[in-house]
Amino acid sequence: MNGITQGVIWKQLLGFFFPIVFGTLFQQLYNTADAIIVGQMLGKQALAAVGGGTSTAINLLIGFFTGLASGATVIISQFYGARDEDGVSLAIHSAAAIALYSGILVSVAGFFLSGPLLRAISTPDDIYPLALRYMRIYFGGGVVVVMYNMGSGIFRAFGDSRSPLYSLIAGCMVNIVLDIVLVGVFKMGVEGAAVATVLSQVVSLLFVIIKLRRRKDCCRLEFKKIKADKYIMAKTLAIGLPAGIQSIMYSVSNLMIQAGVNSFGTNAAAAWAAYGKLDSLFWMIINAFGIAITTFVGQNYGAGKIDRAKRGVVECLGLAFIFTAVMEVLYIFFGRYGYLLFTTDEGVIETGEVVLMTIAPYFFTFICVEVLSGAIRGTGKALIPTLFTVFGICGLRIIWLAILPLGNTLTGVVQCYPITWIFTSILFIVYYLFGNVYKIKEQT
């Protein structure tokens, strides 16, 4: 069993980081390809229908169960770091069962909740019918999405970030081809974009399953062993449930922001949808560092190498600051050209530039939130990161939107992002430095 419990830390972090970030890039290309093709071929109403509030509403359900998957990832990584082969096998098959049940629930709930969610965020009337059709088809493949995310988490738990990358590359290529064929050739509209996304994720899931089936060690997936062990499920929920709740709260606060954005009309909704695709480049980078440090800390924590885990956190923060600085420069000076990928409507582009310049210069303030929360979760301590994030980011955003005196301006609405990042970063820094994060090792 090879892990990441020895060697040069920064090299191992980057070696783990790059496949994750490239994998996330291809994952983002699923929806970005939809947005580019739909926006250019079908117009700004269709663009708003497949992005912006629609994506946020989808993430409300998908994100919760992806949070549960993070609990399985931590457990598997700790078993792997401790070289407990029986524990690794049991945790993997329990995770597969949890993903299957959760995915079925997502598909059913998503179909019936699509309409109410779109109405809750004040989706403009000219967008609503398109967004509803897109969401219902997407949620039809919810079981595939959840199971794929769980499979990727399993690979990353034992230090393999390349296999999820390869699966996403295959799926992304299929998605782009199907987008062009279904939307451009067969004129299926937003329904074609949704079908293309679902089918491409089926390809990614099949790749992951085949890869796990071919392993010859304790990480091999055997269908007959897929069963939710009570002990593993309890530990998974203890770690993953707070992360899932955190994801829901993120989505709820973002839905409220989306409702505020939608109140400014279709131009604002389309600009926000395009901005969401542009800033996904930053989020995939910072999330990749969060995933990397969770696995790194999890394995070293399981192996009893606490000092190495702490050094990894410091080096991860340094790397994240460097990458974020580069991203901020690109956004500030070249952001306009990014909007041109999605639309040529000058009103949408001008509105998008306002949003970009309000948020992008403050991306660096989110680094400590992502890296430190990932490190804390790697120790199996999931409640504190959830509380800080729920109240520091989500709760404060809701308060901001409720009492905002500048609520009649788009800038006033989106300013809640940097304000809440700064506040929550301070909470995480203080807790990580003085909260005996690693002391839990002695209690387990």
N, C-alpha and C positions, 0 to 999 in steps of 0.2 A: 504493500500500500504506500504510494508516494503522495506526500502532502506538501504543505507550504510552511513547515515548522522549522526549516533551516535554510541557510543561504542568505545572500544579500537582500535586505528587505525591500529597498526601493525598486530593485530590478524585478523582484517577484511580484510586487504590487503592479508595476507597469505591464509585466508579462501576463498578469491576470486581468488587468484593466483594459488593455487594447482589444482583446477578443470580445469583452463585454460591450465596450463602447461601439465597436463596429457592428456587433450583433444588434445593439439597440438602434443603431443607425438604420440598419435594414428593417428593423421592426417599425421604426417611424416612417420608413418609406412606404409601408403598406398604405397608411392613410394619406401620406403626402402625395403619393402617386394618384390616389383618388382625387385629392384636392386640385392638383395641377390639371389633370385631364378633365375633370368635371368643370373646374372654373373656366378653363379656356374654351371648352366645347359647349357647355350648357349655361354659362353665365353666373352672375354673382349670387342669385338666389340658390342655385344648386350648390355653389361653393359653401355658402353659409349652412346649407342643409347637411353636408357631410363633415363639417368641422365645427369649431367653436362650441356652442352649447350642446350640440349633438354628441361630440366627443366627451364632453364633461359628464353628460347624463349617462353615457355608456360606462364611463369609468366609475360612476357611482356604484354599480354592481360588480363589474369586472375587478375593480380595484380592491374591493372588500375581500374577495376570494384569493386574489393575488397576495394580499396581506397574510392570509392564512398559510399560503405556500411558503412565505418567508419563515414561518415557525418551523416547518418541516426542514427547511434548508439549514437553520441553526442546529437543530437536533442531529441531523445527519453529519454535519461538519464536526460537531463535538465528538460523536461516536468515531468518526473517521480519524480525527486527531488523536484519540485515545487508542486507536487500532483495535476497536471492538467490532469485529467482522459480523457477528451475529446481530449486534445492535444496528449496524449499518443496513443489513438486509431487511430486518424487521421494519426499520423506519422508512425505507424506500417503498416497500409494498403497502405500508399504511398510508403513506403520502399519495400513492397512486389511487387508492380507494377513496380517500378524502376528496381528491381532485375530481374523480368520476361523479360522486354524489353531488358535489358542489356545482359542477358544470351543468348537470341536469336542472338543478334549482335555478341557476342563472338563466338558462334558456327559457324556462317557463315564466319566471318572474319578469324577465326582460320584455317578453312579448306583451304582457298585460300592463306593464308599467310605463311603456314607451310614451303613450299619449299623455298620461298625467304628468310625467316628468317634463315633457316639452311645454305643456301648458304652464307648469309651475315656474318656468324660467321666462315666461312671456315671449315665446317664440313668435316672431312676426307672422301674420296670416299668409303672406305669400311664400313663406318658407316651410310652414308647419306640415303640409301634406307630403312634401318631398322628404323632410327629415323623418317623419313617422314611418314611411316605407323603408327608408334606409336602415333605421334602428331595428325594426322588426326582423328584417332579413339578417342583420348582423347578429342579433341575439339568438336567432335560430342556430347559429354556430357557436353559441356560448360555451357549450361543453368542450368543444375543440380548443377554444382560447384558454380556458382554465386549465385543462390538462396539459397543454403545451407549456404554459407558464410554470406549472409544477415540475414538468420534466426538465425544463431549463434549470430550475432551482436545484434539482437533484444533482445534475452534472456539476454545477458550480459549487455545491457543498463539498465535493471531494476534489476541488481544484481544477476541474476541466471546464474552462470557459470557451474552448474552441468549438466543441460540438454544437452548442446552441448557436454559435455564429454561423457555422456551415448550414444548419437547418434553416436559419433565417435568410441566408443568401438564396437558397433554393426557393423558399416561399416567396421572397420578394420578386425574383425574376418571373415567377409564375403570375404574381399579382399584376405586374406591369403589363405583361403580354395580354392577360385577360381583361384588364382595364381598357386597353386599346381596342381589343376585339369586341367586347361586350358594349362599351360605351360609344366608341368611335365607329365601328363597323355595323353592329347590330342595333344601334340606337336604343339601348335599353335604359338610358338615363341613370339616375342615382341607384336604381335597383341593380343595374349591371355592375356599378362600382361596389355595391355591398356584396353581391355574389362573388365577384372577383376576390375580395378580401377574405371571405369565408373559405373559399376553395384553396386559396394560397396558404392559409393557416392549417388546413388539413394536410397539405404537403409537408409543412414544418413539423407537425405533430408526428406524422408517419416516420420522418427522418429520426426524430428523437427516440421513438419506440424501437425502431430497428437497431439503432446504435446501442441502446440499453440491453436489448435482447442478445446482442452479439458479444457482450462482455463475458469474460471467463472467471471473474472474481466475485466478491460479495456484493458488488454493485449491479449484478445482472438482474434484469427484470424477468420474472416468471409469472405468467398470467394466473396460474393456479394458486400462487401465494398472495395474490392481491386481496388484502383483508385489513380492515381498520382495527389494529390492536388497541385495546382500551387505554393501556398505559401510554403508548406513543401518541394516541389521539389527545389524551389529556394534556400532555406536554406540548404538543403542537398547538392546541387551542390556547394554552397559557401564554405562549409566545406570539402566535400568529393572530389571535383574536384582537389584542390591542392594536396590532398593526393594521388589521382590517378595519377596525373602528376608526382609526386615524385616517385611513384612506377615505372612508365615508364622510368624515367631517371635512376633509379637504374638498371633496366633491360638492358637499352641501354649500360650503362657503364660496366655492367657485361658481356654483349654480346661481347663488345670489348675486355674485359679481356679473355673471352672464346676463341675468335679468336686468341689472342696471345698464349694461352695455346695450342690450337689445332695445331699451327704451329710447335710444338715440337713433333708431331706424336701421334700415338694411345696410347702408354704407358702414355704419359702426359694427354691425354684426359680421359683415363680410371681412372687414379689416381685422377684427378680433380673431376670426377663424384663421386668416392668413398669418397673423402674428403668432398664433398658437403653433403653427407649423414651423415658423422660423425659430422661435425660442426653444423648440423641442431639441435643437442641436445642443444648447447649453444643458438642458435637463438630462439628456442622455449621457453627457459627460459626467455631471455631478452625481447622477444616480449610479453610474458605473463605479465611481469611487466609493459610494455608499455600499454597494454590493460587494466590492472587493474587500473592503475593510471588515465587513460583517463576517465573511468567510475566513479571512486572515485571522481575526481575533478569535472566531469560533474554534478553528483548528488548534491554534496555539494555546488558547484557554483550556481546551480539552486535553492537551498534552502537558499542561501545567507550566507552560512557558509564559508567565505573566509579563516579565520585563520585555520580552520580545514583542508581545502584543502591544504594550505601551509605546515602544519605539515605532512600531508600525503605524500607530495612530498619528504620531507626530510627522512622520515622513509622508503619510497620506495627505495630511492637511497641507503640507508644503507643495506637493505635486498638484493638488486641487487648486490652490491659489495661482500657480503658474498657468495652468490651462484656462482658468476663468479669466485671467487678465487678457490673454490672447483673444478669447471669445468676445469680451467687452469691446475691444478695439475694432474687431470685425463688425459687430452689430452697429456701433456708433457711426462708423465711416462708410459702411457698405450696405446698411440695412435696406435702403430704398430699392436697390437692385434685387434683393430677395423678394420683395413684394411683387415685382414685375413677373416673377415666375407664376404667380397665381392670377393676376388680373392686370388689365391696362386701364381700368377705371381710375381716373385721377383723384376723384373724391375718396375712394377707398384707400388709395395709396397715401394721400395726405393724412387721413385719419390714422392709418397704421403707423406712420412715422411719429405721430404724437405719442401713441401708446409705447412704441419702442424706446423713445428717448426718455420716457417717464420711468421705465422699469429696468432696462438693460444696464445702465451704469451702476446699478446696485446689486447685480448678481452675486458679487463677492460676499455680500452679507449673509448669503444662505449657506455658504460652505460648511461652517461649523455645525449647522443644524443637521445636514446630511451625513457628514463624516462621523461626528460624535454620536449621533443616534444609532448609526450603523454599528459602531464599536460597542456601544452599550448593549445592543441587541445580540451581538456576538457572544456576550457572556450569558445570554439567556434571560437578561433583565429587561423585560419588554414594557412594563407598566409606566415607568418614569418617562421614557421617550414619548409615549403616547400622550400622557398628561401634558407634558410641555408643549407638544405640537398642537394638540386639540385646543388648549386654552391660549397658548401664545400666538399661534397663527390663525387657526380657524375661528376661535371665539373672538379674538380681537378684531378680525376682519368683519365679523357679523356686527359687532358693536360699532365699528367704524362706519359701516354702511347705514346703520340705523340712525346715527346721530350726525352724520356728515353734513356740515353746512354747505359744502360745495357739491351737493348731490346732483345739481343740475349741469355739471360739467363732466365730461368723460375723464379728464385728467384727475379730478377729485376721486372718482371711483377707483381707478387703477393704482393710485398712490398707496392703497392699502397693502400692496405687495411688499415694497421695500420697508415700510414701517413695521409690519409684523415680522419680517425676516430679522431685522435688527434686534427687536425685543426678544425673540425666541433664541437667537444666537447667544445672547447674554445669559439666558437661563441655562443653556447647555454647557457653556464654558464654565460657569460657576459650579454646576453640579459635577461635571467631569473632574474638575480640579480638587474639589473638596467633598465629594459624595461617596468616597470609598467604593467606586464602581466595581472593582475586582474582588472585593471582600466576599461576595456571594460564593466564590469558589470554596470557601471553608464551610459553607452551610449545605452543600449539595453532596 
